[in-house]
């Protein structure tokens, strides 16, 4: 650990020094972005249901899915913002996106911060990490495709499990530990909320439960048409799939559970900066700069592009910061698949009988 100490301190210290003036969140940007995103998302949803013809519906669906995905991505910012940074933003997110889409802030707050904990990242205690690089190639598409079930899982979570947990207190611990986090690590167990967090949970979980039950009841009664129901589920699946594709290239997934130094954590994480353009859609709200975010988690999303450009311009060519950049989605996927193949080949070579 001592050998890594100086590089770790230097990388973080240099980045912070160069970007210290960018740390302030700008409320006007947050609110304008969230409000416009929600407007586009719901307008697209209406178009996907009401417009005549397949292609207009399909176009509206795609616009709505990308907008809802951007809206849900604000949950990441909510988990990092302090109340004084953008007053009322958590409530705004929950009202416009979180409760209607059954992705309230409670599902991420208190979870994502563990992913940033220096002693947890990449270990079994990290809710947002899986050692995909040490598995089989078939697990990679499975990792992505399972996300299509997200809307079904969320409906069950709030329409079924929440009421049962309210009536059977011992079951509530199971629901909180296993079904109350937007996490990918199946071994992660969440702690029970306490204090003000518990009170916020009660409000948000109650609202989500009422909404989920009401939605399903109105569908069953024929008040909400099948077209609306299936479009809503389709949007939820699309958002889940795009987010999981983004998650697939957020890290290299090469750690097998050992504790990592800050520099090792950074190098296991990925930026997909310009000139790549598609990441604006599949990694919105600053998520294309995921490695930089792990280096400086207090940077607001609207400052990440400026910070990245500044670091690339000011840091020397030998700086390890540059090693966190990828040219695009397929470069990162190719590295992951190559890592899996190489590990399998090495393993097979070890167990091959000597001639």
C-alpha positions in Angstrom: 0.0 0.0 0.0 2.9 2.4 0.8 4.3 2.1 -2.7 0.9 3.3 -4.1 0.5 6.1 -1.6 2.4 8.9 -3.4 0.8 8.3 -6.9 -2.6 8.1 -5.3 -2.2 11.3 -3.4 -0.7 13.0 -6.5 -3.5 12.0 -8.9 -6.3 13.1 -6.6 -4.5 16.3 -5.4 -3.6 17.4 -8.9 -7.1 16.9 -10.1 -8.6 18.7 -7.1 -6.2 21.6 -7.4 -7.0 22.1 -11.1 -10.8 21.8 -10.6 -11.4 23.4 -7.2 -13.3 26.3 -8.8 -15.8 24.0 -10.5 -17.1 22.3 -7.3 -20.2 24.5 -6.9 -23.5 23.2 -8.1 -25.6 25.6 -10.2 -29.3 25.3 -9.2 -30.6 27.0 -12.4 -28.9 24.3 -14.5 -30.2 21.5 -12.4 -33.8 22.7 -12.3 -34.0 23.7 -16.0 -32.5 20.4 -17.1 -34.9 18.3 -14.8 -38.0 20.2 -15.8 -37.3 20.1 -19.6 -36.4 16.4 -19.3 -39.6 15.6 -17.6 -41.6 17.6 -20.1 -40.1 15.8 -23.0 -40.4 12.4 -21.3 -44.1 12.7 -20.6 -44.9 14.3 -24.0 -43.1 11.5 -25.7 -45.1 9.0 -23.6 -48.3 10.6 -24.7 -47.2 10.5 -28.3 -46.2 6.9 -28.1 -49.8 6.1 -27.0 -51.8 8.6 -29.0 -50.1 9.3 -32.3 -51.4 7.4 -35.4 -49.2 5.0 -37.2 -46.3 2.8 -36.2 -43.4 5.0 -37.0 -44.6 8.2 -35.2 -45.4 6.0 -32.2 -41.9 4.4 -32.4 -40.2 7.8 -32.7 -42.1 9.2 -29.7 -41.3 6.0 -27.7 -37.6 6.4 -28.4 -37.6 10.1 -27.4 -39.6 9.3 -24.2 -37.3 6.4 -23.3 -34.2 8.5 -23.6 -35.8 11.4 -21.7 -37.0 9.1 -18.9 -33.5 7.6 -18.8 -32.0 11.0 -18.4 -34.5 11.9 -15.8 -33.9 8.7 -13.8 -30.1 9.4 -14.1 -30.6 12.4 -11.9 -31.0 10.0 -8.9 -27.2 9.8 -9.1 -26.9 13.5 -8.6 -29.4 13.5 -5.8 -27.3 10.9 -4.0 -24.3 13.3 -4.1 -26.0 16.7 -3.5 -26.2 18.2 -0.1 -29.5 19.9 0.8 -28.0 23.3 0.5 -26.4 22.7 -2.9 -29.7 22.8 -4.9 -32.6 23.4 -2.4 -35.6 21.3 -3.0 -34.1 19.3 -5.8 -34.6 15.9 -4.1 -38.3 16.6 -3.7 -38.5 17.8 -7.3 -36.8 14.7 -8.6 -39.1 12.4 -6.5 -42.2 14.3 -7.6 -41.4 14.4 -11.3 -39.6 11.2 -11.9 -38.9 9.1 -8.8 -42.4 8.3 -7.6 -44.1 8.1 -11.0 -41.3 5.9 -12.4 -41.0 3.9 -9.1 -37.4 4.9 -8.7 -37.5 7.1 -5.6 -34.3 8.5 -4.2 -34.5 6.0 -1.3 -33.4 3.3 -3.7 -30.0 5.0 -4.2 -29.3 7.3 -1.3 -27.3 5.4 1.3 -26.3 2.8 -1.4 -24.3 4.7 -4.0 -22.0 6.3 -1.3 -20.8 2.8 -0.4 -19.6 2.4 -4.0 -17.4 5.4 -3.4 -16.0 4.2 -0.1 -12.3 3.6 -0.5 -12.3 0.3 1.4 -15.4 -1.1 -0.3 -15.0 -0.4 -4.0 -14.8 -3.6 -6.0 -15.3 -5.8 -3.0 -18.2 -8.0 -1.9 -19.4 -5.0 0.2 -19.8 -2.8 -2.9 -23.4 -2.7 -4.1 -22.5 -1.6 -7.5 -19.7 -4.0 -8.5 -19.6 -7.5 -9.9 -16.4 -9.3 -11.0 -17.7 -9.8 -14.5 -14.2 -10.1 -15.8 -13.7 -13.3 -13.8 -16.9 -14.9 -15.0 -18.0 -16.5 -18.3 -18.7 -14.6 -21.5 -22.4 -15.7 -21.5 -22.8 -13.8 -18.2 -22.1 -10.5 -20.0 -25.3 -10.5 -22.1 -27.3 -12.0 -19.2 -26.1 -9.1 -17.1 -27.6 -6.7 -19.6 -30.8 -8.5 -20.5 -32.0 -9.1 -16.9 -32.5 -5.3 -16.7 -35.5 -5.6 -19.0 -37.4 -7.0 -16.0 -36.9 -3.8 -14.0 -40.4 -2.4 -14.3 -41.9 -5.8 -13.2 -39.6 -5.9 -10.3 -40.4 -2.4 -9.2 -44.2 -3.0 -9.4 -43.8 -6.1 -7.3 -41.5 -4.2 -4.8 -44.0 -1.4 -4.2 -47.4 -2.9 -5.0 -46.9 -6.3 -3.3 -43.9 -6.3 -0.9 -44.4 -2.9 0.7 -48.0 -3.7 1.9 -46.9 -7.1 3.2 -43.9 -5.5 5.0 -46.2 -3.0 6.6 -48.4 -5.8 7.9 -45.6 -8.2 8.8 -42.8 -6.2 10.5 -40.2 -9.1 10.5 -40.6 -9.3 6.7 -39.8 -5.6 6.4 -36.2 -6.3 7.2 -36.0 -8.7 4.3 -37.5 -6.2 2.0 -35.1 -3.4 3.1 -32.0 -5.6 3.0 -32.7 -7.4 -0.3 -35.2 -5.4 -2.4 -34.6 -1.7 -1.6 -31.5 -0.8 -3.6 -30.7 0.0 -7.2 -27.7 -2.4 -7.0 -26.1 -5.1 -9.1 -24.3 -7.1 -6.5 -26.7 -10.0 -5.5 -24.8 -10.5 -2.2 -25.3 -6.9 -1.0 -27.5 -6.5 2.1 -28.8 -3.0 2.9 -29.0 -1.7 6.5 -32.3 -0.5 8.0 -32.9 3.2 7.7 -32.8 5.3 10.8 -33.7 8.9 11.9 -34.6 11.4 9.3 -33.8 8.8 6.6 -36.4 6.4 8.0 -39.0 9.2 8.0 -38.3 10.0 4.3 -38.5 6.3 3.5 -41.9 6.1 5.0 -43.2 9.0 2.9 -41.6 7.9 -0.4 -42.4 4.2 0.1 -46.0 5.0 0.9 -46.4 7.2 -2.1 -44.8 4.7 -4.4 -47.0 1.9 -3.0 -50.2 3.9 -3.4 -49.2 4.8 -7.0 -48.2 1.2 -7.9 -51.4 -0.3 -6.5 -53.6 2.4 -8.0 -51.9 1.9 -11.4 -52.4 -1.8 -11.4 -56.0 -1.5 -10.2 -56.9 1.0 -12.9 -55.4 -1.3 -15.5 -57.4 -4.3 -14.2 -60.6 -2.2 -14.1 -60.0 -1.1 -17.7 -59.7 2.6 -16.8 -56.1 2.5 -18.0 -55.9 1.0 -21.5 -53.7 -2.0 -22.4 -51.8 0.4 -24.8 -50.9 2.7 -21.9 -49.9 -0.2 -19.7 -47.7 -2.0 -22.2 -46.1 1.3 -23.3 -45.3 2.1 -19.7 -43.8 -1.3 -19.2 -41.9 -1.0 -22.4 -40.5 2.3 -21.4 -39.4 0.9 -18.1 -37.7 -2.0 -19.8 -36.0 0.3 -22.3 -34.7 2.5 -19.6 -33.4 -0.5 -17.6 -31.6 -1.9 -20.7 -29.9 1.3 -21.7 -28.8 1.9 -18.1 -27.4 -1.6 -17.9 -25.5 -1.1 -21.1 -24.1 2.1 -19.7 -23.2 0.2 -16.5 -21.5 -2.5 -18.5 -18.9 0.1 -19.7 -18.7 2.2 -16.5 -16.0 -0.1 -15.2 -13.6 -2.7 -16.5 -14.8 -5.2 -13.8 -11.3 -6.8 -13.5 -11.1 -6.8 -9.7 -12.0 -10.1 -8.0 -12.9 -8.7 -4.6 -9.6 -7.4 -3.2 -9.4 -3.9 -1.7 -8.0 -1.5 -4.3 -6.0 1.8 -4.0 -7.6 5.0 -5.2 -5.5 4.9 -8.4 -6.4 1.3 -9.1 -10.1 2.2 -8.5 -9.7 5.0 -11.0 -8.1 2.8 -13.6 -10.9 0.3 -13.3 -13.4 3.0 -14.2 -14.1 4.6 -17.6 -14.5 8.0 -19.2 -15.9 8.1 -22.7 -15.2 11.7 -23.6 -15.6 13.6 -26.9 -15.1 13.2 -29.8 -17.5 10.3 -29.2 -21.0 11.6 -29.5 -23.5 8.8 -28.7 -22.5 8.8 -25.0 -24.5 12.0 -24.7 -27.6 9.7 -25.1 -26.5 6.5 -23.2 -24.4 8.1 -20.5 -26.3 11.4 -19.8 -26.0 13.8 -16.8 -22.2 13.5 -16.7 -22.1 9.7 -16.6 -19.8 9.6 -19.6 -17.1 10.9 -17.2 -17.5 8.1 -14.7 -13.8 7.7 -14.0 -13.4 11.5 -13.4 -16.5 11.3 -11.1 -14.8 8.6 -9.0 -11.7 10.8 -8.8 -13.7 13.9 -7.8 -17.1 12.8 -6.6 -18.1 16.3 -5.4 -18.0 17.7 -9.0 -21.5 18.5 -10.2 -22.5 16.9 -13.5 -22.5 20.1 -15.5 -18.9 20.8 -14.6 -17.5 17.4 -15.6 -16.9 18.2 -19.3 -15.0 21.4 -18.4 -13.0 19.6 -15.7 -12.0 16.8 -18.1 -10.9 19.2 -20.8 -8.9 21.1 -18.2 -7.2 18.0 -16.9 -6.3 16.8 -20.3 -4.8 20.2 -21.2 -2.9 20.8 -17.9 -1.7 17.3 -16.8 1.5 16.0 -18.4 1.4 13.3 -21.1 2.6 10.7 -18.6 -0.3 11.4 -16.2 -2.3 8.3 -15.3 -5.5 10.3 -15.7 -5.3 9.7 -19.4 -5.4 5.9 -18.9 -9.1 6.2 -17.8 -10.3 7.4 -21.2 -11.9 5.1 -23.8 -12.9 6.0 -27.4 -16.3 4.4 -27.2 -18.7 1.7 -26.0 -17.2 -1.2 -28.1 -13.7 -0.5 -27.0 -14.6 -1.1 -23.4 -16.7 -4.2 -24.2 -13.9 -5.6 -26.3 -11.5 -5.1 -23.4 -13.9 -6.9 -21.0 -14.4 -9.9 -23.4 -10.7 -10.1 -24.1 -9.9 -10.1 -20.4 -12.4 -13.0 -19.9 -11.0 -15.0 -22.8 -7.4 -14.5 -21.7 -8.3 -15.6 -18.1 -10.0 -18.7 -19.4 -7.1 -19.5 -21.7 -4.6 -19.1 -18.8 -6.8 -21.3 -16.6 -7.1 -24.0 -19.2 -3.4 -24.0 -19.8 -2.8 -24.6 -16.1 -5.1 -27.6 -15.9 -4.1 -29.1 -19.3 -2.3 -32.5 -18.7 1.4 -32.5 -19.5 2.4 -34.5 -22.6 
